[in-house]
Amino acid sequence: MSQSASFSSDHIPDISGFYPEKWTIKFVNEGAANLVFEVRLPPSPPSTTESHANGHSDIFQGHLLRVPKAGAKTFPYPELLQYWDSTITPLFPPENLVQHQLVKLGQSPSKVITILDELLAKAESGRRKDFRDTRVLPDAQYGMLIEDMRSQNPSDYFVEFKPKWLSPSPSQRTRCRNCAREAYRDHLDPSHHKAHRLGILCPLDFIACRSNRGSLENVLKHIVPASASPSHRNHLADWLRTNSLLPLLQQAQAKHDPSQGVNLELAMTLRDCSLFLRISTPQDGTGQPARIEAKLADLDKKNAAKKKKHWEELERDLVEGGFYEGKEQPREETDCLLERAAN
């Protein structure tokens, strides 16, 4: 897709002016459509470059650099940011959203992209097999600085998870939409063993854990690593019981449920987002309470024109195959909250 945009780019920082060949860069993560890097600028005297003189020398501080992946066929970053501003931000308080800033990658051929591709080539062995050999979109004009929600201090705790479908589909009876889909996947691939089927967290537990101890323990079992301290586990348990973000996400999902025929691309975006949660414990011995930050990310605009047929066919297979009601043959086992409640 074209990188053109109907907005002024005059005030968007051009990071190619920061001598990218001298950057300290670390490959952080990637998905099907984007690559994420940690960038650190070398110390430099004041006014070394025009960019530094304009006060942008700390532009990467507290942020990660996200760039589009070649062949992903997604929307240009300016369009994604416009969608974020017009459609996503009205739904949630700003403190519950990972913040973004558009940056220029420089004129093509971009020195920034060349350096990032060189780093990817060196990192091939550590990348997911189906992502290997992919590179940055060669003619990308824009990247995005995204708020870095990872641990900033040794005492911090960070967890990332996908809440999935927090509001049951109106057509469902015995299983939620997510667990019905998992049963369908296992039905197509009988090689999946029972431990896999029962190892999928039912997203309805995220809401039920506010009042259901069993659901709370189930969520903690799935999202808290063994390395977490008892203190961090307790803080996370308190947040799960009392937070307002997950109920707010549930309300947004219910309002835009695709079965209602309302804004399908937004409905699917809200059901595929990620939640970043960071617990910061003061290290000064003052006894101040821990600070908990919870923010939604991965809320990019979905390409409904390309995916609508797939979404509709999957929903039809779930309904007609009896996966919402647990009537598929042979019947697959899941750990859906609704199935647990019925037994």
Secondary structure, 3 states (H helix, E strand, C coil): CCCCCCCCCCCCCEHHHHCHHHCEEEEEEECCCEEEEEEECCCCCCCCCHHHHCCCCCCCCCEEEEEEECCCCCCCHHHHHHHHHHHHHHHCCHHHECCEEEEECCCCCCHHHHHHHHHHHHCHHHCCHHHCCCCECCCCCEEEEEECCCCCCCCCEEEEECCCCCCCCCCCCCCCHHHHHHHHHHHHCCCCCHHHHCCCCCCHHHHHCCCCHHHHHHHHHHHCCCCCCHHHHHHHHHHHHHCCHHHHHHHHHHHCCHHHCCCHHHHHHHCCCEEEEEEECCCCCCCCCCEEEEEEECCCCCCHHHHHHHHHHHHHHHHHCCCCCCCCCCCCCCCCHHHHHHC
